[in-house]
Amino acid sequence: MTPASLTAFFVLRSRFTLMLCLLAVMLGVNAWMTITRSEDPQFPVPNMTVRVALPGATAEEIEQTVSRRIEEAAYGLDGISEVESTSTDGAASIAVRFDWSNDPDRKYDEVVRVTQSLRAALPAGVTRLEVFRNRTSETSIFEAALVSPVLPMRRFQKVADRLAEEIGRIPGIREARVWGAPRSELRVALDLRRLAALQLAPTAVSDALARAGVEGPIGAIHAGDRRMIVREGGAFTDLDAVRTVPVIARDGAVIRVGDVATVGWATGEPEHLTRFGGRRALLVTATAKEGVAIGPVTQAVKDRLAAYEKRLPGGVRLERAFFQEDNVRRRLNGLTRDFLIAFAVVAVTLLPLGLRAAGVVMLAIPLSLLVGLATLQAFGFGLNQLSIAGFVLSLGLLVDDSIVVTENIARHLRSGKDRTTAALDGTRQIFLAVAGCTACLMLAFLPLVALPEGSGAFIRPLPVAVIATIAASFVVALTVVPFAASRMLPATEPAEGNRLLRALDNGIRRFYRPLLNRALDRPWAALAALVMLCLLTIPLLDRIGSSLFPTADTPQFLIRVETPDGSALRATDRALRFVERRLAAEPTIAWHAANLGRGNPQLYYNQRQRDPNPTFGEVAAAFKEWRGAESEAVIARLRRDFGRYPGARIVVVLFAQGPSLEAPIEIRISGDDMTTLKVLAQATERALEATPGTRDIVNPLRSDRVDLALSIDHAKAAALGVEAGVARRTVRLALTGEEPARLRDPDGDDYPVRVRLAMLDRNELASLDSIQVPAAEGAAVPLAAIAQPSIQSGLARIGRYQQQRTVLLSAFVAPGYLTATVADAALRRVQASVPLPPGYAVSAGGEAEEQSRGEAGLISAVIAAVVGILAILVLEFGRFRLVGVVAGIVPLGLLGAVTALWLGGYSLSFTATIGVIALIGIEIKNSILLVDFTEQLRAGGMGMREAVEQAGQTRFLPVLLTSATAIGGLLPLAIEGSGLYAPMAIAIIGGLLSSTVLSRIATPVLYLLLVRGDGGKA
């Protein structure tokens, strides 16, 4: 079926066409009702994190016995991109990253399998070995707080656990968790003097509880036709069951646990405490399953919270803090508003065509968008800020084909043809040009779908939405638009159109025609002037600079508190409380939740929760509403005040789009010797401090960790009757304890039974003086008699990158500076001022590294787009000279795009670059219309100069209208000022303005210079 016969089929079979339109509307409406909605795109991430706990081990021991072994095993897997580890006292975190071409599920299984196979080779003291998947869907969909200053912690935790259990039963919830509860335990506090009098070792109590608390099947017996399970022992059920456990029988008397220890409820030394609004609280969060619509799930959560709130015990309040659905609704409402404004602006720009013709064109908008939405859903994408921005961007593009077709049909009507003939002839005449235009426009976006790495996955919904909508608009322009035009356009129309159209035509004749004639009279001079203008792009590009992704403009933000390595939780808490008091004094802050010893649960897709660390605290806070410059001024005041706090580094972190980064500027130094790395890190820190635009510099090797070495005199201990190893285990029992069994209460909750010496919950240095070490014949020896404690310094952490020791220094960028400029200056300063010994290397991480990866993909995308567009042009025109004429106007649009970004104060960001790529397709589309019509006129026998002039004047109006509608569709995005899509919209608008004006001269001039005298050959 030829294009002409396809158009005729839909024009002549009206009922069938109406039914297809109805079907398209129904599919689109169904997609709108059922498509998943989220704040940001959700996509699989081929990255995993292995976390290991080995209490009591130093950073060096962790590196040698844990981190290196897991790194080596991970490196043996196919598709590995990066392996990075951090070893600290008692813990290791190993990040395993694969190429983005790999299947994340399969790679996760491989990492789990390899890690578990290493379990036997790891030290026996490993208490935790877990593999976590890094998923964008791990973001909490809500965060609430239960606040109570009086309820006992064990009861308080039960209240929070029950709420989490109820939330977890909601369909669509992956996991609900409680945060900030100190570990409740059944404490068996040993009386060391009583044990010594009975000549019992402390380990005897622990061993007795372990034997009595064994949980495991004994077996089954049969009695006739009955089968019965034999039960004995298992988890303890109450405190008396623990107290009455026999330890030993001596002289006919049974010595029980209660005889030598005090048994009672206690709280272990906390590693994560939470407050809400400065008050004691427990946080409750939940994550949703992938592909689940957040709206209905969030509503179910809110209903469950409201119902549970009525059953709360006295003294407990439920505070609602964060709901991701609020951010989703805020973004979608804003973009929907932009869409409606753009729709109205586009409708106004179509008035020169006449009300009926404008109505025909406007039919293409809802049909194309609904079909595009259904296609987006069919390809597995959801509705988020990127896909909606794609639809808003499409709004100014999807009517182009319909405008050109409708305008051409109207010209045929004005020439005296009937409506059906005009619809068929007008569509047939413009078909090749429209097909070429649409193909070029789609090819400009198509390579963006294949962009690599996380940046490509994040941005992908935008080009998919654009391509799906433009493809639908092409089909609508060739089928529905001719059908509607044959019914809706007036049967007779004035030869010169309506009043607006006549005014535009008069303007074209009065201003454009003389200017075009003058340029055609002196084509080389006109071309030279245009080239000189385009050369201005080069200094402007250097002036605006480049960047990756902007901030997210969400009301939520984080404040991170870090104290020197080795600091106690108490010291970190003082700094954290200072932050809370400062936030409480800020009237624009809606809520704040403090986390002591750990990061806040994840609130944004690329901000991972920090692992437990007593030197770390984090406050999640939110403005009542993000108000742009006003909110940024508040952030600036907070940073200024926090910078004055002594003894801690306090950093305000705004959520940013794009990949997960610890800081925008990172300098990585690799080598083998940690002492040398420490010296190099100090020199690098000084270089970063001297770089203009840096702030909040972090050097992980700035200070050593201070530890206490017992230095037990084993010979003296043996002389006093202390057996080998008893002193170490006694100290461990005193400071940490052992967990030989579990207690399960009537509610089914499990608690550890911890055996330790009778000491305070927080181990103070002076408590060592009270430790008595069991000796022979029931004697006890003071620890101080056989040990000489001394202060020793050691490495607080050891980083490794690609199986080599590495120190990673980071910094943030001060307001008013471009990240790319500061990062480049910092790296050059480090390379110039820090001499590296042989075997050591320095490299850039952070945003510079991500930008280099993204730029590599963008360069490939640009090359693919240009080659594809050129191939379409060669296919359509068949001559390289004509291809040169069409493509020659691209620099004119680039000039306008860069100028607009400069005037708007934006850099050439990732999304701005996407706007430039899209601009190339739009420019070439407009140029095709002119060149194609010129060729048609020449094929009809018109002379070269006359054909160029005639085509320029005739095609000026549709090009002007298509450009105006594109600008009108993008204008709300540009005015809103979003850091994500405003640069893209501004780049396209600026490029269209310059291209629409200048290319109306450039294309005829190039055609005249390149095509005349070619004899129809390339």
N, C-alpha and C positions, 0 to 999 in steps of 0.2 A: 504494500500500500504506500503510495507516494504521499508526501506532506500535503499536497493540494487535495488529494482524495480524502485524507484523514480529516482535514478541516471541513470539507464538504459533507462528510459523514455526520459530523457533530452539528453543523449548521442546519442541515436538512432534516435530521431526526431529532426533533426538539424534545420529545418525551423521554427518549433514551438519555439525552444529555442531562435533562433535569433529574432523572433517577440517579445518574452517576454523581451529580453534584450533591444530591441528598445523601448518598452513600459516603462520600468524602466528608461531609459535615458530621455524620453520625460517628464515623471512625475517629475523627478529630475530637469530638466532644467526649467520646468514651476514653480516649487517651488522656484528655485533660482531667477527667474524673479519677482515673486509676493510676496515673504516672506517679512514681515516687518523687517526693520533694525533700530537699536537703539544703543546708546553707551553702555548702561547697560540694564540688564533685567528689564522689566516692569511687575509688579504684584500687585494685589489688597492688600491694607493694611487696616486691621480692626481697625484703629485708627482715632479718630476725635478730633477736638479742638473747644471748645465753647469760644467765645470772647464776653465780655460784657463791655460796657462803661457806667459809671455813673459819669459824671463830678462833681467835687467838693467834692467827698466822699474820706475819708481817707482810708488807707489800712485796718485798723481794721473794719471800717464800710463796706467796700467791702467784707471782709471775712465773717462777720456775716450775712449780708443781701443778698449776692449774691453767693459767692463761696460755702459756706456750703450747701445752699439749692440745688444748682445744683449737688453737689457731692452726697448728699443723694438720690436725684432722680436717678442719673446715677447708683448708687450702687444697685438700685432695679432691674436693667436690667439683664437678663440672659447672662452668658458668659463673665462677666466683669473680666478683668485681673488686671488692675491698673487704679486708678483715681488720678491725680496729678494736683494741682492748684497753681497759683501764683496770689496774690492780691497786687495791687499797688494803688497809689493815682489815683482814677478815673477809674480804669480798672481792669478786671479780665480775666485770661486765664485758662481754665480748660481742661486738656488733659484726654480724655476717651479712654482707650485701652482695646480691647477685645482679647480673646483667638484667635489664628490664625485659629482655626477650624471653626470659624463663618463666615457667609456670610457678607462681608463688606457693600454691598448695603442695606441689610435688617437692619443691625445694625445702619447704618447712618439714615435710616428712623425712627428707634426707638428713637435715640438720638434727632433728630429734633422734634419728637412728644412730648417727655418728656420735652424738653426745652421750647417749645412753650406753653405747658400747665402750666408752671411756670410763664409765663409773668405777669399774674395778681397778683401773690404773690411777685414779685420783686418790688423794690422802683419805685415810679412814675417817677423819673428823669432819668431812663435808656434810653439812646439814641441809643444804639446798642446792639443787641442780635443776634448773628450769629453762625452757626455751619459750620465748614470747614472740609472737608475730607482731610486726609493726603494720597496723591497719588504720586507714583513714576513718573507718567506722568505730574505732576505739574511743572516739570523742564521747564524753558523757552527754546524754540528751537532757539531763537535768541534774541540778545539785541543790539539795536541801539540807537543813541543819536542824538537829534536835538540840535544844539549849536547856541546860539545867545546872544551876550552881550547887544544888543540894543533894540530888539523888545519888546514892552510892554507885560507884562505877560499874560494879557487876550487874546491878539491876538496870542501870542506865544502858549498858551495852545490850542487855536482853531486849529492852524496848526498841533500840535501833535495829537489832537483828530481826525482830519480828516484822518491822516495817520493810526491811530489805527483802525478807522472804515474800511478803505480800506483793511488793513491786515486781519481784522476779517471776511471779506466776502470771503476769500479764502477757498475753500473746504478743510476740515481736520483741520482747526484752531478751537480750543475750545474757546479761549478768547484772545483778544489783549488789552493791557492796557498801559496807560501813567503814569509815575511815576515822582514825584519831583515837581509837579505844586502846588504852594501855592493856597489856596482857594480864588478864586475871588468872590466878593460879592458886592451887592448894599448897601452901607453904609448910614444909616439914623442917622446922628450925632446930637443928641439933644442939643439944647441951653437951659441949665438948668435955667439960669436967666430969659430968655424970658418965659419959662413955669411957673416959679414962679410968674412973673408979671401978667400972665393971669390966675393964680390960677389953673393950670393944672398939674396933676400928670404925670410923665414920662410914666407910664403905659398906659395913655390914647392914646398916639400916637401908641403904639404897638397894643393896642386893636382895634383901628380904622383901621390900616393896615390889621389886621387879618380878620376883618369883610369884608373889601373891596376885599381882595384877595382870598376869599373862592372859591375853585374849586369843583364843583359838579353840577350834572344835576338839572335843575329847573323843567322840564317837557316838554310836547308836546301839541300842539293844532291842531285842524283840521279846514280847510277852504275848504268846499266842498270836492273834492276828494284829496285834498292835506293834507299832515301831516307835520307839521313844528316843529322843536326843538326850545324851548325858551332858549335864551342865555342871560346871564348878569354876569358881573364880571369875576372872574377867575384870572389866573396869570397875573401880570402886563406885559406890552409890552415895556415900555420905562421909562426913568427917570421922564418925565413930568407926566405920569400917577400916579407915586408915590407921586410927589410933590403936586398934586392937590387933594389928598384924604382929605375929610373933617374930622376934628377931633371933632369939636363942633361948634354949632351956638350960638352966644351970642349977644344980643342987635341988632338983625338984621344982624349981620356980621358973615360970615363963617370963622372960623379959620382952615386953612389947614396945612398939614404936612410941606410944604415948608415955612410956617410962623414961625415955631418953631424948624426947623431942617435944616441942610445942607445935601442935597441928592447928592451922587456921587459914582463913582466906587472906590473900595478900595480892598486891599488884607488882608485877615485875618492873624493872627499870624501863621506862618508856622509850621507844624509838620514834614515835610519831604521835604528836598531840595536836588537837585542833581547837580553834575558838571561832566564834561567829560574832562579829560586832564587838570583839573584846571579851566575850563571855564564854565560859566552858561549854563545849559543844561536841557533838559527834556529827560528821558529815555523811550523808547518804546519797549515792549516785547510781546511775544505771546507764548501760550502753544498749543500743538497739542492734538487732540482727541486720545483716546486709540485705539491701533491697526492700526494706520495710519502710512504709510511709510514716514519717515522723509525726505528722499531725494527729492521726487517730491514736497512736501509741501515747503521745504526750497527753492527750485529753484523758485517756484511761489512767495515766499516772496521776494527773491532777485530781481525778475523781477518787482514786485510791488514797491519796494524801488527805483529801478533805474528810473521807470516812474514818481514816485512822486517827486524825487529829481529835476527833470527838472522844476517842477511847484512851487518850494519853493520861497517864497518872498525874496527880497534882505536882506542881513544880517543874513540869516539862512543857516547853513551847516548841512548836514547829515553825521554822522560818524557811520561806521559799526564796531561793537566790537566783539560780540560773535555769533557764529553759531554752534549749537550742531552737525550739519552735518559734520563740520570739524573734530571734535573729533571722530565721528563715522567712517569717512573715514580714519582717521589716524590709528585708531585701526584695522579696517578691512584690510587696506593695509598692515600694519605690520604683522598681523596674516596670511594674504594671502602669503606674502613673506616667512614667516616661513614655511607655508604649502608647497610651491614650493621647498624650500630648503630641507625640510624633504622628499618630494617625490623623489628628486634626490638622497638623501642619502640612502633611502630605496632601490631604484633601484640598486645602487652600491652594497649594501650588498647582493643582490640576485644573483650576477654574478657567484658565485660558482655553482649554479644550471644549468648554461648554459644560453645563450641568449634566446633560445626559451622557456625554462622553466621559466626564469625570466619574459618573456613577458606574459606567461600564468598567473603567479601570479599577475603581474601588472594590468591585466584586472579587478581583484577584487576591486582595489582601487576606480576607478571612479564609477563603478556600486554600490558598497556598500555605498559610500559617497552620491551619488544622491538619492538612496533609503532612506538612513538615513535622508537626508535633507527633503524629501517629508514627511517622518514620523514625523519629528520634527514639520513641519508646520501643519500637520493634528492634532497634539495634542495641538495646540494653542500657540506654542512658536515661537519667532522671532529669527532673526540673530543678535547676540550681542557678546561682547568679551567672555562671558562665553560659549556660544554654539559653537563658532568658536574654542575656546581652547579645547572644547570637541572633535571636529572633528580632530584637529591636534593631540590630544592625541590618538584618535582612529587610526590615520594613522599608528602608529607603532604596533597596535594590530590587525587590521582587516585583515592583510595579514597572520597572524599566521596560521589560518586554511588552507588557500590556500597553504602556504609553506609546511605544513605537508602533505597535500593531494598530491600536485605536486611532492614532494620529494619521497613519497611512490610509486606513479605511475612510476616515473623515475626508481626507484629500480626494480620494476617489469619489466620494459622495458629492463633494463640491464640483467635481468635473462633470456631473450629470448622470452618474450611474445609479441604478436602484440599489436598495440596501443589501440584498443578498449578493448581487454581483460585486458590489463594492467590498463586502466582507471577504468574499472568496479571492478576488483579484488583489486586494490590498494585502491580505495575509500571504498569498503566494509570492508577491513581489518582494516582500520583506523577509521571507522565511530564512534564506541563507544567512543574511546579516544577523538576524535574531539568534539563529543557531550558533553562529560563530561567536557572537557576543556572550551568550550564556555559557558556552564551552570555555571561553577564556576566563570568565568570572569564576566558574567552578574550579578550573585548574589553578587559579590563584589561591584558593582555599584548600584544595585537595591535599597538597603536600603537608599542610599543617596537621592533618589527621595522623600522619606517620612520624611526627616529631618524637625523638627518643627521650628517655629518662623521665623523671618525675614531672619536669616542666611540661613535657608533651602530654603526659597523662592528665595533668591538671587542666590544661587548656583545651583538650580534645573536644569536649561537648560544644564549644563555640563553633569551630569549623563544621562539625557534623550538622548542627542546627542550621547554619547558613547554607550548606550544600543541599540539604534536604529541602529547605524552603525554596531556594532558587530553582532547583530541578522541578519542584511542583509548580512554580510560577511559569516556567517555560511551557509545560504541558497545558496549563490553564490558558496562557496567552495564545496558543495555537488551536485551542478547542473551544473553551467556554467563552473567551472574549469575542471571537468572531460570531459565535452564536448569539451572545447578548447584544453585540453591535448591530446585527441584522434585525434585531427586534426593538432595540431601545433608541438608537440614533434616529434623529429626525429624517424623514424621507427626503426633504429638501432643506438645503442650508445655504445661507449667503456664501458667495464665492470666497469672501475674505474672512468668514468666521464671525465670532461674536466680538464685542467691543474690546475685551481684554486681548484677544488674539490679534485684532487689528492694531492695537496699541503696540504689542510686541513686534509685529511685522514692520510697523512704521519705524520703531526703534532700530530694528535690524537694518532696514534700508538706509536710515539716516546716519547711523554710527558705524555699523559693522561693514557695510558694503564699501564705503570710501577707504576705510582702514585696510580692508582686504585687498582692494585694487592697488593701493599704494605699496603694500608688501609684495604683491605679485609683479609690480613694475620693477622693483628692486629686490629680487628674492635673496641674493647673496647678502646684502646689507641687513635684511630682516633676519636671516638665519644667524648672522654674526651677533646681532643684538640679543637674540634668544639664547645663544650659547654663552654669552657673557653673563646673562642673568642666571643661567644654570650653574655657572662656576661659583656663584655666591653660596651654593649649598655646602661646599667644602669647609670654609671657615665656620659656618653655622653648626655643622656637625661636631666640630671640635669644641665649639662653645657650649652646646647643650649637654654633651657627655652621654654616657650610657648607664643603665642600671638593669636590675633583674625584675623583681616584683615589688609592688608598693605595700604599704600597711593595709590592714583589712578594714579599717574604719568601723570596727565593732566597739560597743561600749565597754566590753570586758578587757582587762589587762592584768598583768602579773607584776609583782614586786618581789625580787629575789634578794635574799639576805644571806651573805656568806661571811663567816668569821674565819680566822686563821686555822689551818690544819692543827688538830689536837685540842681545839676548844671544846669545852663541855657544853651540853645542851643548855645549861643555865645561862652561859654567856651569849649563846645564839638567841635565847628567849628574850634577853634584855633588848637586843637590837630589834627583834620582831615586835615587841610591845611598843617600842618607839614608833615604828611604822604604823601600827594600829592606832596609836593616839593621834598621829598626824592625819591619817585618813578620816578619823572620826570628826576632826575639826574642819573637814572640807564639805561644804553644804551640797556640792554637786555629786557626791559619791552616794550611790544608792545602797550598797552593801559591801562588806569585805569579810573574807574568811581567811584566817591565819592557819598555817601549817608549820609546825615546829618539828624539824628533823626529817622532813620529806617534802616533796613537791605536792602542789595541789592536784587533785584528780584532773585528768586531761579535759580541757574545755574547748580546744581548737585542734583541728585535724593534724597540724604539723608541730604541735607543742607537746612533747612526751613528758610524762610525769617523772620527776627525778627520784632516784633510788634513795633509801634511807641513809642519812648522814647527819651526825649530831652537829656538824658545822654549817648546816644548810637550813634555811627556812624560806617559806614562800607565802605571799599573800595574794589571793585572787580578789580582785575588786571590780566594780562596775559603775560607770556613770549612770545617772538617771536617764540620760540620753546623750549620744555622741553629737556634739555641736561643732565639729570642725575646728576652726581657729580657737574658739573659746575653750574647748576641751584640751587642745594642744597647749594652751597657755597654762592650764592646771597641771598638766604633765610636766611642763618646764619648771613650775614652782616646786613640785614634788621632787624632781631630780635635784634641784638646787638645795633644798632642805636636807634631803637624804645624803647628799655629798658631804655635808658637814659633820655627819655622825662619825665619831672616832672608833677605831677598832673593828670595823666591819665594812664590807663593800655592799652597798644597797643599790640595786639597778632596777629601773622601771622598764618593763618589756611590753611593747605594744605588739599585738598579733599582726603577722605579715603573711601575705599570700606566698604561694610557691612551695618549694621543698623545705624540709625541716633543717634549720640551721641553729647552732648554739649561739652564734654571733655573726654579724655581717662580715667582719674582718677577722681572719684567722691566719696565723703564720705557723707553719709546721717545720720543726727542726728535727732531723733524724740522725742517729749515731748509736754507738754501742755503749759508751761509758757515761753513766748518769752524772758523775762529777763534772765532766766536760759539758754535758748538756745543760747542767744547772748554770755554769758560767755563761754559756752562749745564750741561755734564756734571759739572764739578767741584762746582758748587753742588748738583746732584742727588745726587752721591755723598755729600756732607755730610748732606743730608736723609735719605738711606737709613741712614747710620751712626747718626743720631739716632733712628731708628725702632726701638722695642723689638721684639726677635724676629728681626732680620736678622743674617746672618753671611755671610762670604765674598763681599763685594761686589766686583764687577768693573766697572771703568770702562775701556773700550778706548782712550780718549783721555787716560788719566792721564799718560802720558809720550810724548814724541816719539821717533822713531827717529833715531839718530845715524849719518850716512853720511859718506863721504870723497869730496870733489870733487877731481878731478885738476887742473883749471884749467890746461890746456895752453896755453902761449904759442905760438900758431900762427905768428906772425910770426918769432919766434926760431927755431922749428923749421924753417921754410922757409929761413932764413938759414944754418942748419947742414946743409942738404941733405936734410931729412926731408920726404918728400912728404905731401900732405894725406891724412889717414885712416890713415897707416901707424902712427902712435903709438897710436891707439885699438885697431887690430887687434892690434898687438904686445902691448899690455897684456891684451887679451882672450885671446890665445894663452897668455900666461903664467898668468893666473888661472883661466881656464875651459877653454881649448883648443877645438879643432875636431874633428869626427868625419867625416872624408872617406870612410871605408870601413868594412867589417866583416871580421872573421875568423871562419871557421867551422871548428871543430875536428873531429876524427874522430868524436866522439860526436854531431855535428849541432848543437851549441850555438853560438849566435852571440854575439860580443863586439864592442864598438865599438873601432875603431882611433882613438885620440885623439892628436892632435898638439898639443903644448904646450911651453913652455920648461921647462928642467930646474929644477923647484922642488919644494918639499915638497908632500905631499898636502894639508896644511892651510895655506891661504894666510895667512901672518903679515904684519903691517904692515911689518916690516923687509925683507921680500922685494922690495918695490918698489924698493929701492936697487940691487938687482942686475939690474934689467931694462935691457937695452941695445936702443935703437931703431935699426933699420937706416937708414943715410943714403946719400947719393950716393957712387959710386965705392968701394963696399965698406966705407965707414966705419961706425962705430957710435957713437951718442950716448947717454949715460946719460939715463934718463928724468928724473932729478932736474934735469938741465940745462935741460929745456924745460917742466917742470911744477912747479907750486907747490901741492901737496896741502893741503887745508884741511878742517876738520871743519864739517859742516853738519847742521842738524836738519831733519827733515821728518816728515810724517804717516806713521805706521806702517801705518794701515789707514783705509779710507773705506767706511763702510756706506751702503747705499741701501735704501729701502723704498718700494714703490709709486712708483718713478722719482724719488724725492726723497732728498737726503742725510739720513742718520739716524744717530744714535748710540744704541746699545742697552746700557743698564746692567742688570746682573742681580745677584741676591742669592739666597741660600738661607735657609731658615727654621730658626731655632734649635729644639732639642727643647722640647716643652711648649707650643708656639705653633701656632695654626691658620693655615694658609697664607692662607686667604681674609681673615682678620682682619688679618694683618700686611700683606698686599698692599694692602688697602683703606686702611689707615692710612698706608702708605708713599706711595701715590698722592696722598692728601689732603695729606700733609705737603709733598710736592714741589710740588703745585699752589699751596699757600699760601705757600711760602718761596722759590720760584724764579720771579721775574718774567720773562715771556717777551716779547721784542721782537715787533713786528708781523711776521707771516709765519712764526712758529715755533709749534710745537704739541707737546704732551706727551700721551701715551696709554699705556695699560697693555697689556703683552703677557703672555707666560707663562701660568700657570695661570688667571689672572683672565680673559684673553681666551678661552681654551679653555672655561672654565666658562660664560662668557656665551653662547658658541655652543651649548654643550650644554644650558644652561637653556632657550634658545629652542626647541630641539627637544623638551625635556621638557615645556615648557608646552603645546606643540602636541599632544604625546602625551597629556597629562592631559586636555586639552579634548576630543580625539577619543575617549578612553576614556569620559569622563563622558557625552558626547552619545550615544555608541553604547550605553552601558548604559541610559541613560534611554529610548532608543528601544526597546530590548528590553523594558523594564518597561512602557512604554505599550502595546506590542504584546501583552504577556501579560495585563495587568490592565485596560487600556482606560480607566483613570481617573487623572487627574493627582493626585488626593488619595492614592490608593494608592501611586503612584510616590513622592510626598513621604514617605509612611510608610516605604517600603523604603529610600529614599536618606537619610533623616534620621539614620540611625545612623552615617554616615561620620565625623563629627567625634569620636565616641567612640573609634574605632580610632586616629585620628590622635593623640589624647591619649595613648593607651598606647604608640604607636610612639615619639613624641618623648620621653616619660618614660623608656622603656627605653634609648634611645640616650644620654640624659643620664646615667642610672645606669651604663651601660656605658662611659662616657667616649668615645663616638664622636660625630662630627659628622654633619650631614646630607649625606653624600657622594652621588656619582652613583648608586652601587649601593643606598644606603639609600633614596634617592628612588624607585628602581625597586621596592624592597620596599614602600614606601607605596602605590605605584600598584597593586601586586598585592594589597595588603591591602584596597583599596577593593572589588575584585571578590569577595574572600572574604567580607567583611562583608555585602555586598548579597546574596550567595548564601544566607547564613544567614538574613537577614531575609526573603527570598523564601519560604523554607520555612514560616515562621510566618504570613505574610500570606496565602499561598496556602491553607493549611489553614483559617485563619480564614474565608476566603471560602467554602470548601467547606462548613464547618459552618453558616454563615449561609444558604447556598443550600439546605441540608437542613432549614431551619426553626428553627434555634436562635437565641436572642436575642443581641443585641449583646454585652452584658457576659459572658454565659455562654460565648459563642463565643470571646471574647478570652481568658478564663481557661482554657478547655479547650485551645485551641490552644497557649497558652503552656506549659502543663504537658506536653502530648503531644509537642510539637516540641522541648522542652528537651533530651531525651536525644539525638536524632540530631544536634542542633546541638552539644551538648557533646562527643559522640564525634568529629564531624568536626573540631572545633577542637582536640581533644586529639591526634588523629592528625596534624594539620598541625603542631602544636607539637612533637610527638614526632619528626616527620620533619625538622624544622628545628633541633632542639636540638643535634645534633652539629656542625652548621655554626657555630652561635653559640658553642659551648664551645671549638671549636678556635682561635678568635681570629684567623682570617685577616682581614687588612685589606680584602680584596676582597669576600667574601661574608658575613662575620660581621655587618657593619652591616645588610645586607639581611635576614638571618635574625632578628636581634634586633628590627628594626623590625616585622616581621610577627608575631613571637611577642608582643611587647608590645602591639601593636594587637589581636591575637586575645584576649589575656587581658582587656583592658579592654572590648573589644566583646562578648565572650561573656557577661561578667557584667552590664555596664550595658545592653546592647541588649535583654536579656531583660525589662528594665523599660521601656526607651525605646520599643521597637516597639509593645507593647500600649498604652502611654499615648498615643503618637502616633496609633495607629489609633482609639482611643476619641475623641480630640479632633478629628481631621480627618474621620473617615468617618461618625460618627453624625449623623443628620439630613440626610445628603447626598442621600437618595432614590435612591441608585444612580447619581448623576451626578457628573461631574467638578466 
